[in-house]
Amino acid sequence: METKNFNADVRNGALACIDAMKIIEQIAGSGNSDWSIDDCFKNQNIAVNAALLAAGDVPKRLQGLISAMAEYIYMCNSAGTPNLELWKPEAAMTDDELRAYRLTYIESDAEIRAVS
């Protein structure tokens, strides 16, 4: 079997990806029961930004791919594996969809905290 001889940029990108995944896992695993859903969204944004920073200057389409994968990794490590048949990553949402999506979770979180 022939192996590909990747260039230094590919290797460096792969190593940067590992570093970003470690950061995402740390962020996702650092949550506690006192956090609000807003805290979770902030941490998810930090996780996605860590991956985008690791990627460097890439085209917008690739930014979408990286953002969705980073969000998926964050969710798998914090809330459970999303159902890919139903899940829509935030990077794929319009601004209106994103506001409505987050508002639903923020309102639900407020109701749960009010009962607790």
N, C-alpha and C positions, 0 to 999 in steps of 0.2 A: 504494500500500500504506500502510495506516495504522500508525503506530508508537504504542506505549504510552508514556504519560508516567508513568514510575515516580516514586514519591515519594522523598524524601530517605532514608528508612529503607531502602528497597530498594537504592538506589544505595550507601549506606554499607555495607550487608550484602554487596553484590557486591565492593566494594573490600576489605572485611575478609576475604572469601574469597580474593582474590588474595594478600593478605598471608599468610594461613594456608598457601596452596599453596606460596608461596616458602619458608616455614619448613619445610614438609614435604619439599620438594625438597632443601633444604640438609641436613636431618637424614639423609635417605635417601642422599644423595651423599657424606656424610662418613665412611662406613664404611670399614674396612680389614680385611685378612685376619686380623689378630690378634684381632678381635672374636669373642666367643662368641655363640651363639644367644641367650643371655640378654641380652647387650648389644643385639642386634637387637630383641628384644621390648621392652626398655626404651625404645629409640628410637622404636619404633612407638607405644608408649603416649604418648610426648611429642608425636609428630606428631598423634595423634588428639586429645589434650588441647588442642593449639594450635588446631585447627579448632573444637573445642567452645567454647573461650574466645572465639574470633573471632565465633561465632554469638551469644554472650550468653545471656540467659535464654530458653530455648525449651522447648517440651513434650518429654516423654520420647521419644515416637515420632520427633520430628524429631532428637533427640539420637542415636537409633539410625541414622537415615539419614545424618547428618553423620559419625558414627563410621565407618560402613561405607565411605563415599566417601573419607574421609581415609585409612583403612587401605588401600584400593584404590590411591590415589595414592602412598602410601608404598611399597607393594609394587611398583608399576609402575616406580618410580624406584630401587628397591634390589635386587629379586630377579627382576623380570620380571612380565609381565601375567598375573594369575590367570585361569584358565578359569572363566568365570561359570556354566557348567553344573555344575561340580564344587565351586567355592570357596564356603565359608561364612565370612562375616566374623565376627570375634570378638564383635562386638556382638550377633550373632544366636545365640551359643552360650549354653547354660546354664553355670553355674559348673563343674559336673562335666565337661561337654564341653570347656570351656576348659582346665581342669587337664590332662585327658587329651591334648588337642591339643598343648599346650605341652610336656608331659612327653615326648611322642614326639620332638619336635624337639630337646629338650635331651639326651635319651639318644642320639639319632643324632649330634648334634654331639660329644658326649663320646667316642663310638666313633671318629669320624673323627679327632679330636685325639689319641686314644691311638695310632692307627696312624701318624700323622704324625711 
